[in-house]
Amino acid sequence: MGLQKRSGRARKDGGGSAHWADADAGEGEVAAKRAPSVPMLELGYYLEELFKKKGSVREDALTSIIQIFSHQIKHEFVEDNFATLLYRFLNCVKNGSPKEVALASRAIGLLAMTTKCRDKARELYEESVSLFSKALKPHAKKLYNEMTNSLVVVTYFCADASVETEKSMQILWDFIHQQGGTNISEDADALSILVAAISAWSCLLSTLDGWRVDSKLWKGAIPYFLSLLKTNNIEAVQLVACEALFLILEIGSLRKFSDETEACDDIAKLVRSTVCSINPTIIKYSEEDKFPKKSIAVGRQRVNLSTWSESIQLNFFKQFLGKDGFITHMLGNKLLRDVFEFVNQEGPSDTRLDVPEREEVVKHYLLPVRKPKARDKARSKEIDLSFSSSKEKLVDQRMNKSANSAKNKARTQLLNKNRTSSEERNIGHFISED
């Protein structure tokens, strides 16, 4: 997937906060009700509006497209209009007002989690990540949260390898340090940006296995987060710092995140003791490194979380899509369901569990009926063509041996179907690691 680990997966809440109350089952059922489907013509109208010169018109169109993509799964429209959607969104990011840039950034993220085509996902990743890397500068604070969210979603669904994931993580990491290191002011905007940046960085890290992590890029991560805990008494900042530290402990390879040369066990003890000394109640975390299991309602079902990686990723997508949008996509978008290995039992499955190992073509046909003679009564019901009439042999030729026969056509269709299935099994889903 683009990303790699993808075990049960997802993350982020309000300002990146990890704590969220289990959703009430009744509320989940209400939220699971689908919004009325928007006709393709209406979506096409909004797409045409993105070509207008007036900025407010484009902003309104983007707002409508985001609303539709958040609450409905529009795979067909996206595949049919992918290039126009992508490059209109990119144009809005490059040339629009701050509001338009924020809306277009969000739309790009929604596009990334809707397209099923691997080549299109590749194009989206290459075009948007390079643009976001240039746009995410200190002066872009008002746009940061939306761009950060979109960068995470695009990388999550469209990146092909861990090196590309870490490229996006590096963009976030550089921006975090541009905010002044661990000396954070009481400015609400600056704090919100820092929390969002750390949450986004953690979300991408949660998709990697420890052995995939670059051994040089994140050497100072543990000291940075420990320093952040010691120099800030703001709960939101402490919370995301603790999350990042616990996630690092969970994925392992601690030396890759520390400047120290001491053993991994000593690094882990230092992390736990520092967290407990500052705020032992901020996150319940046992000495055995066991994640405090949680679950969240999705319609009449529940998603169980058993790792920090899963919790971090779920909170992120819940925040990005909103409560109703998250449930809609969990029930209807296979790309998101695969993230959590969630099976929708409330509707028809889009995957077959009874795929046969082998299929054959069988064609049944009737020969022209003729009045049977006495000697025919002893014949078998199945006709022996060696004693058939010329008309019967001609029918057999047309039905079985001709290149355009129904049997050969069906056989060709079956071979193509089996070939496609074989390729899918060998290649895997386009968001899997190559």
Beta strands, then each sheet from edge to edge (+ up, - down):
strand 1: 294-298
strand 2: 301-305
sheet 1: 1+ 2-
end
